[in-house]
Each structure stands twice: as C-alpha cells, then as structure tokens.
C-alpha cells in the first residue's frame, strides 16, 4: 500500500496592513515636522526668563507676533493696532473664551508689546499671555 505524503504549506505573512500603517506614520511625522519647521522659520527670538511655564491648552488661541521693528503679524498677515483690535473683537463674538498669546521678539520695545496688550484689552480679550523660553540668556 503506497503511503500518501502530505505536503505542509508554509505559513504566509501578509504585510500589507503593516506597510499601510507604516506609510501613515511616515506621513504623520513628515507633516508634524513641516509645522515645526514653519514655526522655526519665523524670524522671531522670544525672550528667555528663569521660570517660564507653558500655557494650559485653550479651546481657541490666537498667536500675535510682535517683531523688533514693531511690526504686528497675525496668521501671517501684517496688521495695524486698529486692525488687530477690530479682528479680535470680531473673533470674540464667535469665540468668547478666546485666548491671546503675544510672541514678542527679545529686542521688541516694551512700548510695542504694551500697545498690543492694550489693543487686546480694548477688544475685550480677558485671557492674555506672553511667550518666553525657559532659561536666562547669558
């Protein structure tokens, strides 16, 4: 009586799903790197202080950049104090819990930064902060 030989099939490993996840992770990290790089390209050197703390996350936050020459930039657009005041007042109607973060260049005059804070207060913003890095500059 002849013996029947059963050939065992080798297990197959389907890598399609793992490759899909890998590509999604690559895209995610590339996009995150682009956003970080865009923020670094802003020609702004925020001041350093000894005990700077991060802001708690806010539902709606508006970042205002104040450059050394007094230029005010919001969302990549240069604006005057009057335009800033009007824009913030309009945004406050849509988002009452609006938080404003002022990123002033380390060489910005205190007068320019104070004028931006005054414009924010005139618009009705109650929650304002200023960006700084930890560690004193030597």
Secondary structure, DSSP 8 states (H G I E B T S, - for coil): ---------------HHHHHHHHHHHHHHHHHHHHHHHHHTS---B-EETT-------SSEEEEEE-TTS-EEETTEEE-HHHHHHHHHHHHHH-TT-EEEEEEBTT--HHHHHHHHHHHHHHT--EEEE--EES---
